[in-house]
């Protein structure tokens, strides 16, 4: 075969191979692009508020119900809004009246890639920070509610089994606090919130 024939054959082969390689690269990149698309997550977790330090002398441990809405804006970043309702008691008063504790905040989460940890089981750990406000309101007493600022740091993880996701989260809250009765100055208080919630995802989620 002449040199001219060899060059012609090589050129023809290149024109056939190049589209196939381009097609393969494009198809390989589609799942990654889809994985980076923004999406919404909705969760109704339950848990508890555990006062620590000086807060234990003012409020009792409380059951918590929350609503969380997350916007996943990248492969490793999500923005989460949380509204929580805890049923506590004013343990500083002799009759320990019931107190509703409402927390509403907005935070950012750094999420690690999901990894396999067992047969069909995956784990996606995360850490986050956020800020918002908290309100204390007596359930049966005619007293004005108390409103203070709040900030938190969080760690947790989401366990996955097929299309089920179990989110486990612990938050360390730093809040302001004013005496619920009689007024007084605002001081810094601390408590720990633990939550767990189950959600169902679409195929491939």
Residue pairs with C-beta under 8 A, 6 or more apart in sequence:
1 9
35 75
36 74
36 75
38 71
38 72
38 73
39 71
39 72
39 205
40 69
40 70
40 71
40 72
41 68
41 69
41 70
41 71
41 72
41 78
41 199
42 68
42 69
42 70
42 199
43 67
43 68
43 69
43 70
43 167
43 197
43 199
44 65
44 66
44 67
44 68
44 197
45 66
45 68
45 167
45 169
45 195
45 196
45 197
46 63
46 64
46 65
46 66
46 195
46 196
46 197
47 63
47 64
47 66
47 193
47 194
47 195
47 196
48 61
48 62
48 63
48 64
48 86
48 193
48 194
49 59
49 61
49 62
49 64
49 86
49 88
49 101
49 191
49 192
49 193
50 61
50 191
50 192
50 193
50 194
51 58
51 59
51 60
51 61
51 189
51 190
51 191
52 190
52 191
52 192
53 189
53 190
54 187
54 189
55 177
55 189
55 190
55 191
56 91
57 91
57 92
58 90
58 91
58 92
58 177
58 179
58 180
58 189
59 88
59 89
59 90
59 91
59 99
59 101
59 191
60 88
60 89
60 91
60 96
61 88
62 86
62 87
62 88
62 89
62 101
63 86
63 87
64 84
64 85
64 86
64 193
64 195
65 84
65 85
65 86
66 82
66 83
66 84
66 85
66 195
66 197
67 82
67 83
67 84
68 80
68 81
68 82
68 197
69 80
69 81
70 78
70 79
70 80
70 81
70 109
71 78
71 79
71 80
72 78
73 79
75 111
75 113
76 110
76 111
76 112
76 113
77 108
77 109
77 110
77 111
78 108
78 109
78 111
78 126
79 106
79 107
79 108
79 109
80 106
80 107
80 108
80 109
80 128
80 130
81 104
81 105
81 106
82 103
82 104
82 105
82 106
82 107
82 130
82 132
83 102
83 103
83 104
84 101
84 102
84 103
84 104
84 193
85 100
85 101
85 102
86 100
86 101
86 102
86 103
87 98
87 100
87 101
88 98
88 99
88 100
88 101
89 96
89 97
89 98
89 99
90 96
90 97
90 99
90 138
90 180
90 181
92 179
92 180
92 181
93 180
93 181
97 138
97 139
97 140
97 141
98 138
98 139
98 140
99 136
99 137
99 138
99 139
99 180
100 135
100 136
100 137
100 138
100 139
101 134
101 135
101 136
102 134
102 135
102 137
103 132
103 133
103 134
103 135
103 150
103 173
103 193
104 132
104 133
104 134
105 130
105 131
105 132
105 133
105 150
105 151
105 152
106 130
106 131
106 132
107 128
107 129
107 130
107 131
107 152
107 154
108 128
108 129
108 130
109 126
109 127
109 128
109 154
110 126
110 127
110 128
111 124
111 125
111 126
112 124
112 125
112 126
113 124
114 122
114 123
114 124
114 158
114 160
115 122
115 123
115 124
116 122
117 123
120 161
120 162
121 159
121 160
121 161
122 159
122 160
122 161
123 157
123 158
123 159
123 160
124 157
124 158
124 160
125 155
125 156
125 157
126 154
126 155
126 156
126 157
126 158
127 153
127 154
127 155
127 156
128 153
128 154
128 155
129 151
129 152
129 153
129 154
130 151
130 152
130 154
131 149
131 150
131 151
131 152
132 149
132 150
132 151
133 147
133 148
133 149
133 150
134 147
134 148
134 149
134 150
134 173
134 175
135 145
135 146
135 147
135 148
136 145
136 146
136 148
136 180
137 145
137 146
138 180
143 180
143 181
146 178
146 180
148 175
148 176
148 177
148 178
148 186
149 175
149 176
150 173
150 174
150 175
150 176
151 173
151 174
151 175
152 171
152 172
152 173
152 174
152 193
153 171
153 172
154 169
154 170
154 171
154 172
155 169
155 170
156 167
156 168
156 169
156 170
157 167
157 168
158 165
158 166
158 167
158 168
159 165
159 166
159 168
160 166
163 200
163 201
163 202
163 203
163 205
164 198
164 199
164 200
164 201
165 198
165 199
165 200
165 201
166 196
166 197
166 198
167 195
167 196
167 197
167 198
167 199
168 195
168 196
169 194
169 195
169 196
170 192
170 193
170 194
170 195
171 192
171 193
171 194
171 195
172 190
172 192
173 190
173 191
173 192
173 193
174 188
174 189
174 190
175 188
175 189
175 190
175 191
176 186
176 187
176 188
176 189
177 186
177 187
177 188
177 189
178 184
178 185
178 186
178 187
